Every structure is written in C-alpha cells, then in structure tokens.
Amino acid sequence: MTQLAKLNFRISRLRFQMRGMQSDIRLLSNAGLDCANAAARLARMQAELLALIAEREALACPA
C-alpha cells in the first residue's frame, strides 16, 4: 500500500470514528449528561484529522 493510500485510509477511519463520537455527544447532551470528555476527545480527533490532511496534501503536491 502506498503512503498516500495509507493516509487516505487513516483519514477515512478517523472520520468514521468522529461521526460516532458526534453521535455520542448528541446522546449525552440530549440526556442532560456531561459530555466534556467526549467533546475534548472530538477536538483532539479534529486536530489529528487536520494534521493528516496537511500531510496528504504535502505528499500529493510536493513543492
């Protein structure tokens, strides 16, 4: 598997996990429960996603 394919796989897996986390946050919020930990985890996942996308762009378009 090429480096670009690996990055695309990691990005798609992370997006899938983020959708699940967003659903969990919605459920916790609707139930009136604390979702601070889940929200913090989602923020870390978003930062990781941005880093992976930047890495993919750098790999796809070498300067």
C-alpha positions as CSV (number, residue, x, y, z in Angstrom):
1,M,0.0,0.0,0.0
2,T,1.4,3.4,-0.9
3,Q,1.9,6.2,1.6
4,L,-0.9,8.2,0.0
5,A,-3.3,5.2,0.3
6,K,-2.4,4.7,3.9
7,L,-3.1,8.3,4.7
8,N,-6.4,8.1,2.9
9,F,-7.3,5.0,4.9
10,R,-6.4,6.7,8.2
11,I,-8.4,9.8,7.3
12,S,-11.5,7.8,6.4
13,R,-11.2,5.7,9.6
14,L,-10.8,8.8,11.7
15,R,-13.8,10.5,10.0
16,F,-15.9,7.4,10.8
17,Q,-14.8,7.5,14.4
18,M,-15.6,11.2,14.6
19,R,-19.1,10.6,13.4
20,G,-19.6,8.1,16.1
21,M,-18.2,10.5,18.7
22,Q,-20.5,13.3,17.5
23,S,-23.5,10.9,17.9
24,D,-22.3,10.0,21.4
25,I,-22.1,13.7,22.3
26,R,-25.6,14.3,20.9
27,L,-26.9,11.4,23.0
28,L,-25.2,12.6,26.2
29,S,-26.3,16.2,25.6
30,N,-29.9,15.2,25.0
31,A,-29.9,13.1,28.2
32,G,-28.6,16.1,30.1
33,L,-25.3,14.4,30.9
34,D,-21.8,15.8,30.9
35,C,-20.1,15.5,27.6
36,A,-16.9,17.5,28.3
37,N,-14.6,14.4,28.0
38,A,-16.2,13.3,24.7
39,A,-16.0,16.9,23.4
40,A,-12.3,17.1,24.3
41,R,-11.7,13.8,22.6
42,L,-13.5,15.0,19.5
43,A,-11.4,18.2,19.5
44,R,-8.2,16.1,19.6
45,M,-9.6,13.9,16.7
46,Q,-10.3,17.1,14.7
47,A,-6.7,18.3,15.2
48,E,-5.4,14.9,14.2
49,L,-7.6,15.0,11.1
50,L,-6.2,18.4,10.1
51,A,-2.7,17.1,10.5
52,L,-3.4,14.0,8.4
53,I,-5.0,16.2,5.6
54,A,-2.0,18.5,5.6
55,E,0.4,15.5,5.4
56,R,-1.7,14.1,2.5
57,E,-1.6,17.5,0.7
58,A,2.1,17.8,1.1
59,L,2.6,14.3,-0.2
60,A,0.3,14.8,-3.2
61,C,1.7,18.2,-4.2
62,P,5.5,18.2,-3.5
63,A,6.9,21.7,-3.7
